[in-house]
Amino acid sequence: MTTATATMGASAAAAVSNAIKASGAIVRVEPDDFLDILAKSSDPIVVQSPPGIFTRHKYLTSYKGLFFCAKSRDPLIIPPHVEIVNAKKIYIPEM
């Protein structure tokens, strides 16, 4: 391995680490609990991404300063008052 390759690898690892730190706490919940959180929110916004070959539908929202995410095999029925942002992909770091 060259010094340049090692430096690039270390830079990439640092960028991933910083992105995880910046994301804050992400709470995983079941789909029904996710919908309950939306019902409690006064002006909710949801980021959703479609399933891939090996992944499920993913949803992300914030409530009282925390981020909540859910995965579902089937699409969730999001209430009409919720603002939806469609994303190509949502990356949630594993613990």
N, C-alpha and C positions, 0 to 999 in steps of 0.2 A: 504494500500500500504506500502510495506516495504521500508526502507531507500535504500537498494540495488536497488530495482526496480525504485525508483525515481531517483537515481543517473544514472542508465543506460538510463532512458528516457531523462534526461537532456543532457547526453553525445550524444545521438543520435540526439537530436534537435540541439545541437551545431555543430555536423558534417554536418548536412543538411545546416545549416546557412552558414558555412564556404564554402561549395561546391557552394552555390548560389553566394556568394561574389566572389569566384575565377573565376566563369564563365564569369563575366563581363556583358556588355550590349548585349542583344540578341534582334535583330530587327525582328519582324514577318512581312513577306511580302506575297503577293499573288504569286501563282506559276509562272505566267507570268513574274512578276517582278524579281523573283528568277532567272529565265532563262536569263533575261536581265543582271543581275549582273554577271552571269557566262560568258556571252559574252564579258563583259568589262574586265574581269580578264585575266592577262597574263599567269598564271600557276595555274588554279583553281583546288581545291580538294573539293569533296563533300562527306559528310557522309550521308548515306541513311539507312533507316530502313523500313522493310515491315509493312504493316498494321496488326493490331490485330483485335480482334472481335469488339471492340468499338473504334478503332483508325484508322487513315488514314496513308498513306505513309508520312514519315517525311524526310526532307532534311535539311542539315546544311552546310554552307560554311562561309568563312571569306573573307572580302574585305575591304581594307584600314583601318584595325584595328578594324572593327566591325564584329560581327557574325550575319549572316542572316539565318533565318529558314523559311520554308514553309511546309504546309500540303496540301496533295492532295488526293482526292478520287481515282483518277487514277494515275498510275505511270507516272512520268515526263520522257520525252525523253531528256536524258542528252547528250550533244554533245560528239563526240568520243574523242576529245582532253582533256576532263576532267578526272582527276584521281578520281576513285570512291572507297570509303571504305564502305563495307557493315557492318552494326552493327545490333545486335539482337534487340536493343532498343535505342532510343534517348529520354532522359528525359530533357524537357525544363520547368523550373519553371514557374508557373503562377504568374501573378502580382496581 
